[in-house]
Amino acid sequence: MTLRTARRSSLVDQVIDQLKGEIVAGAWAVGDKIPPEPVLSETLGVGRNTVREAVRALTHAGLLECRQGDGTYVRATSELSGAMRRRLRTAEILEILEVRRALEAEAARLAAARRTDADVAAIRRAQACCEEALASRDRTAFVEADLAFHTAVVEATHNRVMIDLYGDFREALRAGITASLDLLEHGDIEVPHSPIADAVVAGDAEGAERATHTCLEAVFRFLSGLPSG
């Protein structure tokens, strides 16, 4: 860890900033259990009440989750991500897919115009992982591969705001994708990533946007009960 002794007057704010810094830097990943209160108190050189207030504030912000009798776990990497996770818990799957489609379609369009050789390589690697997960029918692996693929496309936009926004949305989206796959378990649904990758690599912005819509359309039709024609 990179925690350091707090020295200025606003100790609670300093501790909040340092704990948040550890989360953002990845020292504590989402799902990880953070050190207990006495350890944090000693490491930071502050009282346990100060640590307790900081943890309470980050819990309220949605970054941490206190589990009675177990400890405190990282729940999200930012306030926005935490807020979206709370909202998506009550959102309909179709609502989540609508937002996802809007973000990913625009990202694919921009990526086709801005991708670099390094971006192309990352997209192709992620595409291969998706195909491998589909072939093995490993749903858990597919969720992660699918997110990694679309993240690679988003990163190819080189739009920092979109990248950060999708990063926050991605954490909350994982549960939605898993829920969709649970419902689709007995359906014959194809999730075609190769047309998106091919269009982005070819610099075809309209084709990339169109392929992204198509990628989710079968899932939309299945979940909404619309006819496939």
Salt bridges, closest charged atoms under 4 A:
GLU37 OE2 - ARG48 NE 3.09
GLU37 OE2 - ARG52 NH2 2.58
GLU65 OE1 - ARG67 NH2 3.77
ASP70 OD1 - LYS33 NZ 3.65
GLU79 OE2 - LYS20 NZ 2.78
GLU104 OE2 - ARG100 NE 2.64
GLU104 OE1 - HIS150 ND1 3.27
GLU106 OE2 - ARG109 NH2 2.55
ASP119 OD2 - HIS158 NE2 2.66
GLU144 OE2 - ARG174 NE 2.74
ASP146 OD2 - ARG100 NH2 2.39
ASP146 OD1 - HIS150 NE2 3.53
ASP146 OD1 - HIS193 NE2 2.64
ASP164 OD1 - ARG160 NH2 3.88
ASP182 OD1 - ARG139 NH1 2.70
ASP198 OD1 - ARG124 NH1 2.84
GLU217 OE1 - ARG101 NH1 3.15
